[in-house]
Amino acid sequence: MRVSFLGLGNMGGHMSRNLAAAGVDLTVYDLESARAASAQAQGAVLAESAAAVAATADVVITMLPTPTVLEEVLLGSGGVLAAMTPGSLWIDMSTSVPAVAARVAAAATDKGIRILDAPVSGMSKGADTGMLQIFVGGDEADLRQALPLLHIMGEPERVLHVGGAGAGYAVKLMINALWFDQLVAIAEILTIGVKAGVDLSVLHRSLVASPANSLLLERDFRPILESGDYDEGFAIALACKDIRLAVELADAVGVQTPLNSVVKRSFDVARERFGYRAGEMIPVRSYELDNGIELRTPAR
């Protein structure tokens, strides 16, 4: 099986390297060719263009930053879909939206190209270790063909078939939105408790022991509490993009989003305040600065 991988950023670089290291016949491409180094070191071949990466592939995998970029790369003049051969399989692992999936699917179907949307969860650490969670939308027969590749990039028991075309995108957006909602809620609750005179360690332990506990509260929030680490491995600019896509999806299906609109505003303000490259958890810093505290506990 000849596989091509397009988009070698913080996530795609690790994912493509893992595929090459597993012995997959892999060709890769990115606008910044230096990003291909780790995959090339494991035996991958660097293509000269996005179209060239797809021309001889049985499977094309994309991991691109935004739905707009995805649509331009796939459907633009001289794009990837035009270069793909009939019967080949395209797996998009980007965070995108069902509307883009529908437009690309229409063009792909006309050419006899099969499609899976398979966005991921687990951030760059999960991509590095091959322990991503993957949410797959599309035909079950196509998923069976893709599983050996998906199992290299993600945990086999956490590769989930969530429905038809576009369902993977929708599930991923909802997971992101809920995580960001929780982040802002936790920052607000801890700030209120500390300002009310409760010891932060005691408050955090109490919340973890309560029905309100979550993995974010118990595990993912801990680097902030222990060392002021706001997770620069994922930029707030990307977090803001993901929240915006979730709100746009809600608008498209006619659902009002008062909570997510407030959370979106919190992230947008933090992005302007701390810069586009700040970590995705930097909205917590806004609560700290605005209330004259630092949410820090002794390291465990």
Sine and cosine of phi, psi and omega as CSV:
sin_phi,cos_phi,sin_psi,cos_psi,sin_omega,cos_omega
0.00,0.00,0.84,-0.54,0.02,-1.00
-1.00,-0.04,0.83,-0.56,-0.10,-0.99
-0.86,-0.50,0.67,-0.75,0.11,-0.99
-0.86,-0.50,0.58,-0.81,-0.04,-1.00
-0.79,-0.62,0.81,-0.59,-0.07,-1.00
-0.86,-0.52,0.88,-0.47,-0.01,-1.00
0.95,-0.31,0.99,-0.15,-0.18,-0.98
-0.88,-0.48,0.70,0.71,0.01,-1.00
-0.98,0.18,-0.51,-0.86,-0.06,-1.00
-0.84,0.54,-0.57,0.82,0.01,-1.00
-1.00,-0.06,-0.80,0.60,-0.10,-1.00
-0.89,0.46,-0.52,0.85,0.04,-1.00
-0.87,0.49,-0.71,0.70,0.02,-1.00
-0.93,0.38,-0.69,0.72,-0.08,-1.00
-0.90,0.44,-0.69,0.73,0.02,-1.00
-0.92,0.39,-0.62,0.78,0.05,-1.00
-0.87,0.49,-0.67,0.74,0.01,-1.00
-0.90,0.43,-0.61,0.79,0.05,-1.00
-0.90,0.44,-0.73,0.69,0.00,-1.00
-0.89,0.45,-0.66,0.75,-0.01,-1.00
-0.90,0.43,-0.45,0.89,0.01,-1.00
-0.99,0.11,0.03,1.00,0.06,-1.00
1.00,-0.03,0.18,0.98,0.02,-1.00
-0.93,0.36,0.67,-0.74,0.08,-1.00
-0.95,0.31,0.99,-0.12,-0.28,-0.96
-0.85,-0.53,0.74,-0.67,0.19,-0.98
-0.90,-0.44,0.65,-0.76,-0.09,-1.00
-0.77,-0.64,0.34,-0.94,0.07,-1.00
-0.41,-0.91,0.61,-0.80,0.15,-0.99
-0.46,-0.89,0.49,-0.87,0.05,-1.00
-0.85,0.53,-0.53,0.85,0.09,-1.00
-0.98,-0.18,0.99,-0.13,-0.14,-0.99
-0.88,0.48,-0.42,0.91,0.00,-1.00
-0.88,0.47,-0.42,0.91,0.00,-1.00
-0.92,0.39,-0.26,0.96,-0.03,-1.00
-0.99,0.14,-0.08,1.00,-0.16,-0.99
-0.84,0.55,-0.71,0.71,-0.08,-1.00
-0.93,0.38,-0.61,0.79,0.06,-1.00
-0.94,0.34,-0.64,0.77,0.04,-1.00
-0.88,0.47,-0.61,0.80,0.02,-1.00
-0.89,0.47,-0.38,0.93,0.02,-1.00
-0.99,-0.16,0.11,0.99,0.09,-1.00
0.93,-0.37,-0.02,1.00,0.02,-1.00
-0.95,0.32,0.43,-0.90,0.03,-1.00
-0.96,-0.28,0.70,-0.71,0.01,-1.00
-1.00,0.00,0.83,-0.56,0.03,-1.00
-1.00,0.10,0.26,-0.97,-0.05,-1.00
-1.00,0.03,-0.33,0.94,-0.03,-1.00
-0.40,-0.92,0.22,-0.98,0.03,-1.00
-0.89,0.45,-0.64,0.77,0.01,-1.00
-0.92,0.40,-0.65,0.76,-0.02,-1.00
-0.90,0.43,-0.54,0.84,-0.02,-1.00
-0.92,0.38,-0.37,0.93,-0.07,-1.00
-0.98,-0.21,-0.28,0.96,-0.21,-0.98
-0.89,0.46,-0.57,0.82,-0.06,-1.00
-0.91,-0.41,0.25,0.97,-0.13,-0.99
-1.00,0.00,0.60,-0.80,0.20,-0.98
-0.99,0.15,-0.55,0.84,0.02,-1.00
-0.72,-0.69,0.77,-0.64,0.10,-1.00
-0.92,-0.39,0.80,-0.60,0.03,-1.00
-0.92,-0.39,0.75,-0.67,0.05,-1.00
-0.87,-0.50,0.60,-0.80,0.07,-1.00
-0.63,-0.78,1.00,0.06,-0.19,-0.98
-0.89,-0.45,0.37,-0.93,-0.23,-0.97
-0.96,0.27,-0.55,0.83,-0.07,-1.00
-0.61,-0.79,0.37,-0.93,0.09,-1.00
-0.85,0.53,-0.59,0.81,0.00,-1.00
-0.89,0.45,-0.73,0.69,0.04,-1.00
-0.89,0.46,-0.67,0.74,0.01,-1.00
-0.85,0.53,-0.74,0.68,-0.03,-1.00
-0.91,0.41,-0.63,0.77,0.02,-1.00
-0.90,0.43,-0.68,0.73,-0.04,-1.00
-0.93,0.38,-0.64,0.77,-0.06,-1.00
-0.98,0.18,-0.68,0.73,-0.17,-0.98
-0.95,-0.31,-0.16,0.99,-0.02,-1.00
-0.91,0.41,0.17,-0.99,0.01,-1.00
-0.84,0.54,0.82,-0.58,-0.05,-1.00
0.94,0.35,0.44,0.90,-0.08,-1.00
-0.97,0.24,-0.03,-1.00,-0.11,-0.99
-0.92,0.39,-0.68,0.73,-0.03,-1.00
-0.87,0.49,-0.60,0.80,0.01,-1.00
-0.90,0.43,-0.47,0.88,-0.03,-1.00
-1.00,0.03,-0.34,0.94,-0.05,-1.00
-0.95,0.32,0.49,-0.87,-0.01,-1.00
-1.00,-0.01,0.56,-0.83,0.05,-1.00
-0.82,0.57,0.67,-0.74,-0.01,-1.00
1.00,-0.02,-0.21,0.98,0.03,-1.00
-0.97,0.26,0.22,-0.98,-0.10,-1.00
-0.89,-0.46,0.77,-0.64,0.10,-1.00
-0.95,-0.30,0.81,-0.59,0.05,-1.00
-0.90,-0.43,0.92,-0.39,0.04,-1.00
-0.99,-0.16,0.87,-0.50,-0.04,-1.00
-0.96,-0.29,0.19,0.98,0.05,-1.00
-0.96,0.26,0.27,-0.96,0.20,-0.98
-1.00,0.05,0.93,-0.36,-0.08,-1.00
-0.69,-0.72,-0.29,-0.96,-0.06,-1.00
-0.77,-0.64,0.48,-0.88,-0.01,-1.00
-0.84,0.54,-0.52,0.86,-0.02,-1.00
-0.90,0.44,-0.67,0.74,0.06,-1.00
-0.91,0.40,-0.65,0.76,0.03,-1.00
-0.85,0.52,-0.65,0.76,-0.02,-1.00
-0.91,0.41,-0.65,0.76,-0.01,-1.00
-0.93,0.37,-0.68,0.74,0.02,-1.00
-0.93,0.38,-0.64,0.77,-0.01,-1.00
-0.88,0.47,-0.62,0.78,0.01,-1.00
-0.88,0.47,-0.69,0.72,0.01,-1.00
-0.93,0.36,-0.62,0.78,-0.03,-1.00
-0.94,0.35,-0.63,0.77,-0.01,-1.00
-0.88,0.47,-0.63,0.78,0.03,-1.00
-0.87,0.50,-0.46,0.89,-0.04,-1.00
-0.98,-0.19,0.00,1.00,0.01,-1.00
0.98,0.21,0.48,0.88,0.03,-1.00
-0.98,-0.22,0.73,-0.68,-0.02,-1.00
-1.00,-0.03,0.48,-0.88,-0.14,-0.99
-0.72,-0.69,0.66,-0.75,0.24,-0.97
-0.80,-0.60,0.72,-0.69,0.23,-0.97
-0.99,-0.13,0.80,-0.60,-0.13,-0.99
-0.62,-0.79,0.87,0.48,0.02,-1.00
-0.91,0.42,0.30,-0.95,-0.18,-0.98
-0.82,-0.57,0.33,-0.94,0.11,-0.99
-0.73,-0.68,0.59,-0.80,0.01,-1.00
0.69,-0.73,-0.07,1.00,0.07,-1.00
0.86,0.52,-0.12,-0.99,-0.13,-0.99
-0.91,0.41,-0.48,0.88,0.03,-1.00
-0.91,0.42,-0.69,0.73,0.04,-1.00
-0.91,0.41,-0.59,0.81,0.05,-1.00
-0.91,0.42,-0.63,0.77,-0.02,-1.00
-0.90,0.43,-0.68,0.74,-0.09,-1.00
-1.00,-0.01,-0.04,1.00,-0.05,-1.00
0.94,0.35,0.53,0.85,-0.07,-1.00
-0.88,-0.48,0.52,0.86,0.00,-1.00
-0.94,0.33,0.42,-0.91,0.25,-0.97
-0.99,-0.13,0.70,-0.72,-0.12,-0.99
-0.80,-0.60,0.76,-0.65,-0.05,-1.00
-0.92,-0.38,0.93,-0.38,-0.20,-0.98
-0.95,-0.30,0.80,-0.60,0.15,-0.99
-0.93,-0.38,0.68,-0.73,0.01,-1.00
0.63,-0.78,-0.17,-0.99,-0.07,-1.00
-0.96,0.29,0.65,-0.76,-0.06,-1.00
-0.90,0.43,-0.57,0.82,0.01,-1.00
-0.91,0.41,-0.63,0.78,0.05,-1.00
-0.92,0.39,-0.61,0.79,0.05,-1.00
-0.88,0.48,-0.65,0.76,0.01,-1.00
-0.87,0.50,-0.63,0.78,0.05,-1.00
-0.91,0.41,-0.59,0.81,-0.08,-1.00
-0.99,0.15,-0.34,0.94,-0.14,-0.99
-0.81,0.59,-0.69,0.72,0.01,-1.00
-0.83,0.55,-0.58,0.81,0.04,-1.00
-0.96,0.28,-0.69,0.72,-0.01,-1.00
-0.90,0.44,-0.56,0.83,0.00,-1.00
-0.94,0.34,-0.40,0.92,0.09,-1.00
-0.95,0.30,-0.62,0.78,-0.07,-1.00
-1.00,0.05,-0.38,0.93,-0.06,-1.00
-0.70,-0.71,0.15,-0.99,0.08,-1.00
-0.95,0.32,0.83,-0.55,-0.08,-1.00
-0.79,0.61,-0.66,0.75,-0.04,-1.00
-0.96,0.27,-0.15,0.99,0.01,-1.00
-0.91,-0.42,0.33,0.94,0.20,-0.98
-1.00,-0.05,0.96,-0.29,-0.19,-0.98
-0.93,-0.37,0.75,-0.66,0.13,-0.99
-1.00,0.04,0.92,-0.38,-0.18,-0.98
-0.96,-0.29,0.02,1.00,0.04,-1.00
0.58,-0.81,-0.32,-0.95,-0.03,-1.00
-0.98,0.22,-0.14,-0.99,-0.04,-1.00
-0.82,0.57,0.76,-0.65,0.00,-1.00
1.00,-0.04,-0.28,0.96,-0.03,-1.00
-0.92,0.39,-0.58,0.81,0.04,-1.00
-0.88,0.48,-0.70,0.71,0.05,-1.00
-0.85,0.53,-0.72,0.69,-0.06,-1.00
-0.90,0.44,-0.70,0.71,0.00,-1.00
-0.88,0.48,-0.71,0.71,-0.02,-1.00
-0.88,0.47,-0.68,0.74,0.01,-1.00
-0.89,0.46,-0.62,0.79,0.00,-1.00
-0.93,0.36,-0.61,0.80,0.06,-1.00
-0.89,0.46,-0.73,0.68,0.02,-1.00
-0.86,0.51,-0.72,0.69,-0.04,-1.00
-0.88,0.48,-0.68,0.73,0.00,-1.00
-0.91,0.42,-0.64,0.77,0.02,-1.00
-0.89,0.46,-0.71,0.70,0.00,-1.00
-0.92,0.39,-0.61,0.79,0.08,-1.00
-0.85,0.53,-0.72,0.69,-0.02,-1.00
-0.90,0.43,-0.62,0.78,-0.02,-1.00
-0.86,0.52,-0.75,0.66,-0.01,-1.00
-0.91,0.41,-0.66,0.75,0.01,-1.00
-0.89,0.46,-0.69,0.72,0.00,-1.00
-0.90,0.44,-0.70,0.71,0.02,-1.00
-0.86,0.52,-0.66,0.75,-0.03,-1.00
-0.93,0.37,-0.70,0.72,-0.03,-1.00
-0.91,0.40,-0.70,0.72,0.01,-1.00
-0.90,0.44,-0.63,0.78,0.01,-1.00
-0.90,0.44,-0.71,0.70,0.02,-1.00
-0.87,0.49,-0.73,0.68,-0.03,-1.00
-0.88,0.48,-0.69,0.72,0.00,-1.00
-0.91,0.42,-0.68,0.74,0.02,-1.00
-0.91,0.41,-0.41,0.91,0.05,-1.00
-0.99,0.11,0.00,1.00,0.10,-0.99
0.98,-0.17,0.10,0.99,0.01,-1.00
-0.99,0.11,0.70,-0.71,0.08,-1.00
-0.87,0.49,0.73,-0.68,-0.09,-1.00
-0.88,0.47,-0.66,0.75,0.02,-1.00
-0.88,0.47,-0.68,0.74,0.02,-1.00
-0.91,0.42,-0.69,0.72,0.00,-1.00
-0.89,0.46,-0.71,0.70,-0.02,-1.00
-0.89,0.45,-0.71,0.70,0.02,-1.00
-0.87,0.49,-0.62,0.79,-0.01,-1.00
-0.91,0.41,-0.67,0.75,0.02,-1.00
-0.92,0.40,-0.65,0.76,0.02,-1.00
-0.89,0.46,-0.57,0.82,-0.02,-1.00
-0.99,0.15,-0.05,1.00,-0.11,-0.99
-0.99,-0.16,0.16,-0.99,0.10,-1.00
-0.89,0.45,-0.21,0.98,0.00,-1.00
-1.00,0.06,0.06,1.00,-0.05,-1.00
-0.90,0.44,0.42,-0.91,0.10,-0.99
-0.45,-0.89,0.27,-0.96,0.07,-1.00
-0.88,0.48,-0.58,0.81,0.03,-1.00
-0.89,0.45,-0.74,0.68,0.00,-1.00
-0.90,0.43,-0.72,0.70,-0.12,-0.99
-0.98,0.21,-0.63,0.78,-0.15,-0.99
-0.91,-0.41,-0.84,0.55,-0.17,-0.99
-0.95,0.33,-0.45,0.89,0.00,-1.00
-0.98,0.18,-0.29,0.96,-0.12,-0.99
-0.87,0.50,-0.63,0.77,0.02,-1.00
-0.85,0.52,-0.52,0.85,0.09,-1.00
-0.92,0.39,-0.76,0.65,-0.07,-1.00
-0.89,0.45,-0.57,0.82,-0.11,-0.99
-1.00,-0.03,-0.50,0.87,-0.11,-0.99
-0.57,-0.82,0.10,1.00,-0.02,-1.00
0.93,0.37,0.53,0.85,0.00,-1.00
-1.00,-0.03,0.93,-0.38,-0.05,-1.00
-0.99,-0.14,0.33,0.94,0.13,-0.99
0.90,0.44,0.95,0.32,0.04,-1.00
-0.97,0.26,-0.05,1.00,0.08,-1.00
-0.92,0.40,-0.29,0.96,0.06,-1.00
-0.71,-0.70,0.90,-0.43,-0.14,-0.99
-0.95,0.30,0.54,-0.84,0.01,-1.00
-0.90,0.43,-0.44,0.90,0.05,-1.00
-0.86,0.51,-0.63,0.77,0.03,-1.00
-0.95,0.31,-0.61,0.79,0.05,-1.00
-0.88,0.47,-0.68,0.73,0.03,-1.00
-0.89,0.46,-0.63,0.78,0.05,-1.00
-0.88,0.48,-0.69,0.72,-0.02,-1.00
-0.91,0.42,-0.66,0.75,0.03,-1.00
-0.90,0.44,-0.68,0.73,0.02,-1.00
-0.87,0.50,-0.67,0.75,0.01,-1.00
-0.90,0.44,-0.61,0.79,0.02,-1.00
-0.91,0.42,-0.67,0.74,0.02,-1.00
-0.92,0.40,-0.63,0.77,0.03,-1.00
-0.91,0.41,-0.60,0.80,0.06,-1.00
-0.90,0.44,-0.67,0.74,0.04,-1.00
-0.87,0.49,-0.68,0.73,0.05,-1.00
-0.87,0.49,-0.65,0.76,-0.05,-1.00
-0.90,0.43,-0.51,0.86,-0.02,-1.00
-0.98,-0.21,0.12,0.99,0.12,-0.99
0.98,0.18,0.48,0.88,0.01,-1.00
-0.95,-0.30,0.78,-0.62,0.07,-1.00
-0.96,0.27,0.63,-0.78,-0.08,-1.00
-0.77,-0.64,0.91,0.40,0.01,-1.00
-0.88,0.48,-0.63,0.77,-0.01,-1.00
-0.93,0.37,-0.78,0.62,-0.05,-1.00
-0.91,0.41,-0.48,0.88,0.06,-1.00
-0.92,0.40,-0.62,0.79,0.06,-1.00
-0.92,0.39,-0.70,0.72,0.01,-1.00
-0.89,0.45,-0.66,0.75,0.05,-1.00
-0.84,0.54,-0.69,0.72,0.01,-1.00
-0.88,0.47,-0.66,0.75,0.02,-1.00
-0.87,0.49,-0.68,0.73,0.01,-1.00
-0.94,0.34,-0.65,0.76,0.01,-1.00
-0.88,0.47,-0.68,0.74,0.01,-1.00
-0.90,0.44,-0.69,0.72,0.00,-1.00
-0.90,0.43,-0.59,0.80,0.04,-1.00
-0.88,0.47,-0.70,0.71,0.01,-1.00
-0.94,0.35,-0.50,0.86,-0.06,-1.00
-0.98,0.21,-0.65,0.76,-0.13,-0.99
-0.93,-0.37,-0.10,0.99,0.04,-1.00
0.98,-0.19,0.44,-0.90,-0.10,-1.00
-0.92,0.40,-0.41,0.91,-0.04,-1.00
-1.00,0.00,-0.07,1.00,0.02,-1.00
-0.88,0.48,0.37,-0.93,-0.05,-1.00
-0.92,0.39,0.39,-0.92,-0.08,-1.00
-0.90,0.44,-0.32,0.95,-0.01,-1.00
-0.99,-0.13,0.18,0.98,-0.06,-1.00
-0.90,0.44,-0.35,0.94,0.10,-0.99
-0.83,0.55,-0.43,0.90,0.06,-1.00
-0.88,0.48,-0.58,0.81,-0.01,-1.00
-0.90,0.44,-0.53,0.85,0.06,-1.00
-0.87,0.49,-0.69,0.72,0.04,-1.00
-0.88,0.47,-0.64,0.77,-0.01,-1.00
-0.90,0.43,-0.77,0.63,-0.05,-1.00
-0.92,0.39,-0.63,0.77,-0.05,-1.00
-0.94,0.34,-0.35,0.94,-0.05,-1.00
-0.89,-0.45,0.14,0.99,0.11,-0.99
0.92,0.40,0.57,0.82,0.00,-1.00
-0.71,-0.71,0.21,-0.98,0.24,-0.97
-0.80,-0.61,0.78,-0.63,-0.02,-1.00
-0.99,0.11,1.00,0.10,-0.05,-1.00
-0.77,-0.64,0.67,-0.74,0.09,-1.00
-0.81,-0.59,0.32,-0.95,0.07,-1.00
-0.88,0.48,0.65,-0.76,0.01,-1.00
-0.90,0.44,0.63,-0.77,0.03,-1.00
-1.00,0.06,0.00,0.00,0.00,0.00
